[in-house]
Amino acid sequence: MTSIWEYANPKKFMQTSGRFLPWIAGLAALCMVGGLIWGFFFTPNDYKQGSTVKILFIHVPSAMIAINGWGMMLVASLIWVVRRHHVSALAAKAAAPVGMVMTLVALITGAIWGEPMWGTWWAWDPRLTSFLILFLFYLGYIALWQAIDNPDTAADLTSVLCMVGSVFAFLSRFAVDFWNQGLHQGASISLDGRDDMANVFLFPLLTCMLGWVLFFLTLVLLRTRTEIRARRLKALIARERMG
Amino acid sequence: MIGLLLRDLRLAVRAGGGFGLGLAFFLIVVVLVPLGVGPKADLLALIAPGILWVAALLACLLSLDRIFALDHEDGSLDLLATAPIPLEGVVTIKALAHWLTTGLPLTLASPLFGLLLHLPGPAYPWLMVSLGLGTPALSVIGTFGAALTVGLKRGGLLLSLLVLPLYVPTLIFGAEAVRRGAEGLSATTPLVLLAAITLGSIAALPFGSAAALRINLR
């Protein structure tokens, strides 16, 4: 039985990720295209919201990735701090811009939906506000990565920021709930399935969510591979200069 | 440790720039807001709690990069890191010195600035209490940000970007307490939550700050 820590070896990671990446990417494309077509063209219009409701097939998965992307960065940062695997730090670095873009996509699609439905592009609703704050956290994290030259120092400091930031992001979520009443609807998917949306919407949505997860995985793997190659290149150039 | 505290306080008072500058900045923001939104008393009274808290937050932010930057430049930070007292203690003392030179004067002077913004009468005690409870958290969180960016040349702007999102909960509860005070409601809940954030930050964040400093001084 091979341990998961084997993939902390950059060489092993490159080999395995290189082998699986096209499959994951293909599956992601299949799920995203399939789910979106299914969602857009083969579901009925909502009786009140008309066809605008279909933006949820982009909005919900993006929002999910935006939050879980930060969670993934937190886990990767913890692994880096505890076990000092460079791949882990680079994966956290690679995930940040993806998560940030997903946050932005969720905000923008929400605004596009909110304009006809709520009559406003933006409301200081707890969910919207906490997403904006999450966006600021991503921004700060990426800025800190870019500001520091030494890669190990940068990895350490951003990990510390990610851990402290997670606590404060969590606090902000509840503080914002306390601060204003919500306009945004609550969750309509749950494991017990009591207040769920109708299956005719649920199944394409789940397909889209799976597609987004795979898409996130693809981008993170691709970007991590790029980071590893960039670092190898730097090492090669440094060696060339020495010799 | 007390010697370090006294040294930092003395430096802040005598070197100029640190002490008093925060207060002056607070005053300027408070003067600029009515110039921007118009002199209507009822409008100002409505936004005064939020403005006062945001101004306090910005005034705190202004002096953050001085916490470690000067000591880093002349090398005394390295000496402090190798000194027999734990780095966590150093960080806490630095945050305390920062609070004594910015947070405390702001809290004491805040009723005066509240007057300028037509803050309703019942809100004054809550303004002072909430600032007194909340500004230590601002100092401690800011020290963490300063520790993260100490080695950077253009750390100032990055520091604000890192620290301001961390200030969100403190700002919300602090301003909410004053607002409830102004409307004559009970401000206990936000004050308790504010105190919780302050105490939690004081208890936990020095470890993060010290870790960041060690990484930066490596």
Interface residues (C-beta under 8 A of the other chain):
Chain A: I133 L136 F137 L139 G140 A143 L144 A147 I148 T153 D156 L157 V160 L161 M163 V164 G165 F168 A169 L171 S172 F174 A175 V176 F178 W179
Chain B: F144 L148 T149 G151 L152 R154 G155 L158 L161 L162 L164 P165 L166 V168 P169 I172 F173 E176 P190 L193 I197 L205 G208 A211 A212 I215 N216 R218
